[in-house]
Amino acid sequence: MTDNEINDIRVMIERDIKWRQDEISFLSNLINNIEGSNKDDLKKIYRKTLVITLYAHFEGYFKYAFEVYAETLNSLDIEIEKVISVLKISSLNNVFSKYDEQNKWIQGTFLYEKNNKRFINRKILIESIDSLNNNKLRLPISSSSDNKNSIVFTESNLTPNVIDKILYRLGIHPKLGVRNSDFNKLMGVVSL
């Protein structure tokens, strides 16, 4: 990846946070400029709106930044066999999700299928994985907030556990260089 491409990605992410900061500043200025005899009551109402907006922007920015990261990894056309195991598993998330949902797999209409359901499911799983082995890394991402197969799925509740899952699935959590206790302190701030 070239320096220009990296800068383009940085600009995209900075633009996203800029409009979010502008919107928060706008709402904050509205609160600070409320006048009148019932200004304290109005400020309380606006503050509630601001808190909701702050959370929405926090979750939205987090998701957007990591979607850009995942899209960038996908665009590099890295052979799946050359990536770290966590990214390989993340790229196979849809295959594993289908496997985990037993009712989408063979129910068994013949006696041998009924007796060997678990074995047949595993066979299909291995065949699905093998069919992807020679492909490029393709992390499943979606802008839809309810797509559970996206590796940046925030569960509409960006808790420390969700952040931890996303960071790990993107293969960067172990590389952060942040001690567990420090990470937990940071997440304590997020969950307030």
C-alpha positions in Angstrom: 0.0 0.0 0.0 1.4 3.4 -1.0 1.7 6.4 1.2 -0.9 8.2 -0.9 -3.4 5.4 -0.4 -2.8 5.4 3.3 -3.3 9.2 3.4 -6.5 8.8 1.4 -7.8 6.4 4.0 -6.8 8.7 6.8 -8.6 11.6 5.1 -11.8 9.5 4.8 -11.7 8.7 8.5 -10.9 12.3 9.5 -13.8 13.6 7.3 -16.1 11.3 9.1 -15.0 12.4 12.6 -15.1 16.0 11.5 -18.7 16.1 10.6 -19.6 14.3 13.8 -17.6 16.8 15.9 -19.3 19.7 14.0 -22.7 18.3 14.7 -21.9 17.8 18.4 -20.5 21.4 18.6 -23.7 22.7 16.9 -25.9 21.0 19.5 -23.6 22.1 22.3 -23.8 25.7 21.1 -27.6 25.5 21.0 -27.6 24.5 24.7 -25.2 27.3 25.7 -27.3 29.9 23.9 -30.7 29.0 25.3 -32.3 32.1 26.8 -35.6 32.7 28.6 -37.2 32.1 31.9 -37.3 28.3 31.5 -33.8 27.9 30.1 -32.8 25.4 32.7 -35.6 23.1 31.8 -34.8 23.5 28.1 -31.1 22.8 28.7 -32.0 19.5 30.4 -34.0 18.5 27.4 -31.3 19.4 25.0 -28.6 17.7 27.1 -30.5 14.4 26.9 -30.5 14.8 23.1 -26.9 15.6 23.1 -26.0 12.5 25.2 -27.9 10.3 22.7 -26.2 12.0 19.8 -22.8 11.6 21.5 -23.4 7.9 21.9 -24.7 7.5 18.3 -21.7 9.3 16.9 -19.3 7.3 19.1 -20.8 4.0 17.9 -21.1 5.2 14.3 -17.5 6.5 14.1 -16.1 3.3 15.7 -18.0 1.1 13.2 -17.1 3.3 10.2 -13.4 3.4 11.1 -13.2 -0.3 11.4 -15.3 -0.9 8.3 -12.8 1.2 6.4 -10.0 -0.8 7.9 -11.7 -4.1 6.9 -12.5 -2.8 3.4 -8.9 -1.8 3.0 -7.7 -5.3 4.0 -10.1 -6.8 1.5 -8.9 -4.5 -1.3 -5.3 -5.6 -0.9 -6.2 -9.0 -2.4 -4.1 -10.9 0.1 -4.1 -14.7 -0.3 -6.1 -16.1 2.5 -3.3 -18.6 3.3 -1.0 -15.7 4.0 -3.0 -13.9 6.7 -2.9 -14.5 10.4 -5.3 -17.2 11.6 -7.7 -14.7 13.3 -8.3 -12.9 10.0 -8.7 -16.2 8.2 -11.3 -17.3 10.7 -13.0 -13.9 10.4 -13.2 -14.2 6.6 -14.9 -17.6 7.1 -17.4 -16.1 9.5 -20.4 -16.8 7.2 -19.4 -20.4 6.8 -19.1 -20.9 10.5 -22.4 -19.1 11.2 -24.2 -21.4 8.8 -22.6 -24.4 10.6 -23.5 -23.1 14.0 -27.2 -22.8 12.9 -27.8 -26.5 12.7 -31.3 -26.2 11.3 -29.9 -24.7 8.1 -27.8 -27.9 7.5 -28.8 -31.3 6.4 -31.9 -32.5 8.4 -31.6 -36.0 7.0 -34.2 -37.7 4.9 -32.5 -41.0 4.6 -31.5 -43.3 7.4 -27.8 -42.9 6.8 -28.2 -39.1 6.8 -30.1 -39.1 10.1 -27.5 -41.4 11.7 -24.6 -39.3 10.4 -26.0 -35.8 10.6 -23.2 -34.4 12.7 -20.6 -36.1 10.5 -22.3 -34.8 7.3 -22.4 -31.3 8.7 -18.7 -31.4 9.4 -18.0 -32.7 6.0 -19.9 -29.8 4.4 -18.1 -27.4 6.7 -14.7 -28.7 5.6 -15.7 -28.6 1.9 -16.9 -25.0 2.3 -13.6 -24.0 4.0 -11.6 -25.9 1.3 -13.4 -24.2 -1.5 -12.3 -20.8 0.0 -8.7 -21.7 0.7 -7.3 -20.5 -2.6 -9.2 -17.3 -2.5 -8.3 -13.8 -1.3 -9.1 -12.5 2.1 -12.7 -11.2 2.2 -13.8 -10.0 5.6 -17.6 -9.9 5.9 -18.6 -6.4 6.5 -21.9 -4.6 6.2 -23.2 -1.1 6.9 -26.4 -2.6 8.0 -26.7 -2.3 11.8 -28.5 -5.7 12.2 -26.1 -7.9 10.1 -24.8 -10.3 12.7 -22.3 -11.8 10.3 -20.4 -8.6 9.8 -17.2 -8.7 11.8 -17.8 -5.1 12.8 -21.3 -5.8 14.2 -21.8 -3.5 17.1 -24.9 -5.2 18.4 -26.4 -1.7 18.7 -24.7 -1.5 22.0 -21.0 -0.6 21.9 -20.0 -2.2 25.2 -16.4 -3.1 26.2 -17.2 -6.7 25.3 -18.3 -5.8 21.8 -15.3 -3.6 21.2 -13.1 -6.4 22.4 -14.7 -8.8 20.0 -14.4 -6.5 17.0 -10.8 -5.7 17.7 -9.9 -9.3 18.1 -11.8 -10.3 14.9 -9.9 -7.7 12.9 -6.6 -9.3 14.1 -5.4 -6.1 15.8 -6.3 -6.6 19.5 -3.1 -8.6 20.4 -1.0 -6.1 18.5 -2.3 -3.0 20.4 0.4 -3.1 22.9 -2.1 -2.2 25.6 -2.0 -4.2 28.8 -5.2 -5.9 29.8 -5.7 -3.7 32.9 -5.2 -0.5 30.8 -7.6 -1.7 28.2 -10.2 -2.5 30.9 -9.7 1.0 32.3 -10.4 2.5 28.9 -13.4 0.3 28.5 -14.7 1.4 31.9 -14.8 5.0 30.5 -16.7 3.8 27.5 -19.3 2.0 29.5 -20.1 4.9 31.8 
